[in-house]
Amino acid sequence: MFIVITGLDGSGTSTIAEKLHKMDTGSYLFHTPGEIFSDRKVMDKEVRKVSQNAHYLYYLSSVVYLSDYIKKYIDYKNCNVYCVRYLIDTVVSHRVAGLDVKLEYDQYNILKPDLTIFVTLSEEIRQKRITNRGKSFLDYVLDEEETRRAFLREFTKQMEKNSIIFDNGIDEVDKKLSKLYLARISRKK
């Protein structure tokens, strides 16, 4: 399976992905944008101010690159591949910024996820987590309540039938992840 893990920054997407990857021997874990697209700070602060289109194309190109990389080098039909952030994140972020973009996998022959996991948790806990790790540019953008709500509305609109919501609250997260893995992921192997 190709599994995308998404959610608001600070919701625990990377942690959830890492835990699922560790449960799943022989799986792969990726992030978009990946290391090859390493200068996000310049893109998010400078390029974004001048051109939302250029900003969108940067993130879109990282998704297309990863999709092509997986199709070329990973036997994704015989092992699970986890990806933190993907096309849905690129589309949601840029729709909130005012671009009329769509969640279209076919246009660039982008690998479509078999499962999308949207990680959620209370805003209070999310704020504690991002404060502890140090806030990024997007964290400050999401501090504005109306912007955060716009992101959540767009995620809801863009989530497809193969999507689930995972509550990353403080109670029994590892137990909930094991159940999710056994119910939705391991049985597909």
TINURO-303808 format. One record per residue (C-alpha): residue in one letter; x, y, z. Coordinates in steps of 0.001 Angstrom, whole numbers, padded with zeros to 6 digits, always signed. Last residue first. Layout:
N
aXYZ;...
% end
This chain:
189
k-000057-007303+002337;k-003478-005632+002584;r-004182-007156+005999;s-001217-005277+007473;i-002633-001824+006655;r-006258-001338+007621;a-007201-003419+010672;l-003814-004495+012020;y-002138-001132+011459;l-005120+000814+012784;k-005302-001385+015880;s-001559-000990+016460;l-001893+002765+016013;k-004726+002940+018563;k-002591+001018+021080;d+000366+003313+020443;v-001842+006395+020873;e-003322+005177+024165;d-004621+008561+025367;i-002602+011701+024576;g-004593+012776+021556;n-003438+011680+018120;d-006953+011103+016823;f-006625+009391+013434;i-009068+010416+010702;i-009425+008047+007776;s-009168+008516+004036;n-009903+006058+001191;k-013175+007862+000427;e-011250+010999-000462;m-010177+013891+001699;q-010113+017120-000296;k-013178+018818+001204;t-012215+017922+004793;f-008632+019103+004213;e-010021+022348+002808;r-012238+022928+005858;l-009313+022177+008211;f-007044+024615+006371;a-009756+027316+006433;r-010223+026711+010162;r-006494+027252+010722;t-006668+030461+008673;e-009654+031688+010719;e-007881+030883+014001;e-004615+032663+013213;d-001984+030495+014891;l-001862+028510+011628;v+000277+031197+009977;y+002645+031117+012962;d+002986+027349+012646;l+003545+027782+008908;f+006702+029815+009561;s+008053+027215+011959;k+007643+027249+015716;g+010141+025614+018028;r+009892+021988+019180;n+008289+022778+022535;t+006049+025537+021137;i+004931+023231+018328;r+003981+020510+020783;k+002211+022791+023270;q+000194+024384+020438;r-000891+020977+019133;i-001967+019957+022662;e-004174+023041+023019;e-005487+022724+019464;s-006795+019250+020241;l-005591+016434+018024;t-005816+015361+014399;v-003889+013124+012048;f-005433+012617+008604;i-004469+009167+007334;t-004691+008740+003569;l-004931+005206+002197;d-004264+003677-001215;p-002512+006899-002179;k-002444+007937-005849;l+000914+007894-007637;i+001159+011079-009682;n+000768+010784-013460;y+001160+014565-013817;q-002483+015326-014692;d-003699+011987-013344;y-003294+012733-009638;e-005601+015710-009512;l-006372+017406-006175;k-007287+020755-007666;v-005752+024204-007773;d-007558+027560-007758;l-004945+029506-005822;g-006121+031662-002925;a-003674+030917-000103;v-006189+028435+001375;r-006175+026685-002021;h-002379+026693-001846;s-002172+024931+001489;v-004875+022415+000618;v-003345+021502-002764;t+000190+021016-001474;d-001053+019088+001547;i-003229+016790-000585;l-000312+016179-002943;y+001906+014720-000258;r+002704+015142+003402;v+004402+012373+005388;c+004733+009369+003097;y+004532+005712+004063;v+005319+002933+001575;n+004086-000579+002260;c+005676-003512+000510;n+004822-005750-002444;k+002979-003319-004702;y+005352-000500-003753;d+008348-002286-005268;i+010394+000873-004888;y+012839+002321-007435;k+010900+003609-010443;k+007361+004049-009096;i+008702+005394-005798;y+011027+007875-007536;d+008257+008990-009912;s+005931+009734-006982;l+008735+011435-005061;y+009557+013708-008019;v+005896+014526-008679;v+005408+015443-005005;s+008558+017612-004899;s+007473+019261-008159;l+004117+020155-006608;y+005876+021823-003681;y+008028+023983-005957;l+005096+024575-008340;y+002944+025887-005482;h+005619+028359-004357;a+006071+029534-007950;n+002305+030056-008221;q+002133+031819-004835;s+004597+034329-006249;v+006371+037216-004520;k+005573+036541-000865;r+005763+032742-001340;v+009225+033054-002875;e+010615+034807+000199;k+009344+033135+003362;d+008155+029657+002406;m+010545+029115-000492;v+013551+030514+001357;k+012737+028386+004385;r+012031+025316+002244;d+015604+025008+000997;s+015909+021211+001131;f+014174+019967-001993;i+016626+017041-002387;e+015963+016273+001252;g+012318+015478+000619;p+009370+017842+000192;t+007597+015731+000884;h+008523+013055+003395;f+009389+009382+002869;l+009186+006118+004832;y+009676+002639+003376;s+008363-000709+004606;g+010362-003894+005152;t+009186-004390+008716;d+005927-002561+009422;m+005761-001642+013090;k+008726+000735+012626;h+007032+002394+009634;l+003810+002826+011614;k+005756+004494+014447;e+007668+006774+012050;a+004465+007794+010280;i+002756+008623+013584;t+005748+010685+014713;s+005982+012534+011402;t+002262+013337+011371;g+002211+014474+015003;s-000338+017288+014920;g+002382+019947+014937;d+001743+021072+011372;l-001888+020356+010516;g-002599+016904+009183;t-001201+014329+006776;i-000019+010740+006589;v-000042+009237+003097;i-000079+005459+002665;f+000956+003616-000509;m+000000+000000+000000;
% end
